[in-house]
Amino acid sequence: MQRFSGLSLLRRGLSGQRGWQPQWRHAEPKPAYDALVIGGGGHGLGTAYYLASEHGLTNIAVLEKGWIGGGNTGRNTTIIRSNYLFPESAALYDHAVKLWERLSQALNYNVMFSQRGVMMLAHTVHDMQVAKRHVHANRAAGVDNEWLTPREAKAFCPLLNIGDIRYPVIGCSAAAARRATTRSPGVMRERPMRSVSTSSRTARSPGSAATRRGPWKPWRPRVARSAPRASASLRPATRASS
């Protein structure tokens, strides 16, 4: 696989994006492997990568029935954070954030990792209590998180609407330093400015966060109107009544 650099990007841009090499080779199966990984999503590819980089295994096969990253890895919120409640979860995800910070350099591949912080908006007293509980738990575990008033939230994210709206913002928790987003090409659309997480009420009332592109609306995946029925051979057998 070719190496990427600023010079190579400039050269390909000036030549009409011609000359790029394929990123995946068409490999034929071998008689044997040191490790066989089922599934080419984030977990499967991560398993193969760290088996090679950390444990020296080079004869590894990753089997994927569809396209690489076509499952949950390519259909999520793209937010990378560690402001979870329990210390075990916070420590695990904070370690993952640190891995993401140097992943583009390690892979020599732009994973579109962008550290811009994450905000959890509170619209009710209950939301505020839950958010503050997370803030205190995170700070006790050494994970950056803080509580912001509506004006402080507005200063941090100027696009945020804290005016007279149906579900007003009464505050938010903000992990401003190292939380980030990444991009799943062709699946998720880009978020403006900073990542903003809202309660379920806000998701049903577009306009609670104003952006330069107009009212922010939650992204929903497009699904087929009718799913194909399972064939008779795949249906579970039923026992006839006597």
Secondary structure, 3 states (H helix, E strand, C coil): CCCCCHHHHHHHHHCCCCCCCCCCCCCCCCCCCCEEEECCCHHHHHHHHHHHHHHCCCCEEEECCCCCCCCHHHCCCCEECCCCCCHHHHHHHHHHHHHHHCHHHHHCCCCCCEECCEEEEECCHHHHHHHHHHHHHHHHCCCCCEEECHHHHHHHCCCCCCCCCCCCCCEEEEECCCCEECCCCCCCCCCCCCEEECCHHHHCCCCCCEECCEECCCCCCCCCCCCCCCCHHHCCCCCCCC
